[in-house]
Amino acid sequence: MVLRLNSLWSVTTVACLIPLLWLLIDVGINNLGSNPIQAVHIRLGDWALRFLCLTLVITPVQTVTKFRGMAAYRQMLGLYAFFYATLHLLAYLLVDHALVWNLIGIDILESPYIWFGLVCYLIVFLLAITSPKWAKKRMGKAWKKLHRYIYIAALAGVVHYFWQLKGNLADPLFYLIVVIVLLGFRVLVWLKNRKFNKMMIPTRKKILVLPVKQDDVLAGISDKQGITVESWVDDET
Ligand code: HEM
């Protein structure tokens, strides 16, 4: 079983490189249309966003299937999102602008859609460098909080896509719906768990036992003088 999972993981790892290979073949055979530089840039951006969405799919799949070995796939897909986003950024810096920094600066200042791309990239970068197990251990609870920013990254990526597009908005709309549905799923699970935790977690409450009448003690009805006890009571509020 472990061997089968490991080989599935290896196959997936290699399969994620197919878009790059496909792009390289298209570059090699000159199959990128009239503006190959733009085509390379666009294809890498598209794949970065696709891998980001695939990364988001993993947690709901794990919740529904209860299959626990999926964290490694989430990490791998997230790293591929970072990989394609980095190539997309490098294509922008090296191929589109030949590292002419003042042109790049002007372009960034004048194009708000690039700000969203930048936000998306910075988050994906932070998630990638904190993805190893040792970073997770070291960061404790902060790790989970930081990694929830993947939803902000995906939304920023979709806005980045929407904003620069001149024509058909169907594709970015599709990604927007995917991200909203996945985010909605997480919110529902969170709400359900919160309600469940509220029902289950006991809170320390004081129960005051009223003093018993002295006459009753004397009459032998009770032998206690009145006490205050502390007890673990379920908090149902
Ligand atoms: C600093 C970071 C980034 C810069 C400077 C940048 C720049 C650009 C530019 C200039 C375009 C327009 C391409 C063209 O039509 O010629 C573009 C498109 C795009 N970018 Fe980015 N981008 C960045 C980060 C990202 C990230 C992190 C993602 C996704 C995770 C992304 C996804 C896309 C997508 C999907 C498109 C549209 C492709 C299409 O038209 O099908 N970008 N980006």
Boltz pocket constraint, residues with backbone or C-beta under 6 A from the ligand:
constraints:
  - pocket:
      binder: B
      contacts: [[A, 38], [A, 41], [A, 42], [A, 43], [A, 44], [A, 45], [A, 46], [A, 48], [A, 49], [A, 52], [A, 81], [A, 85], [A, 88], [A, 89], [A, 92], [A, 114], [A, 117], [A, 118], [A, 120], [A, 121], [A, 124], [A, 153], [A, 157], [A, 160], [A, 161], [A, 164], [A, 165]]
      max_distance: 6.0
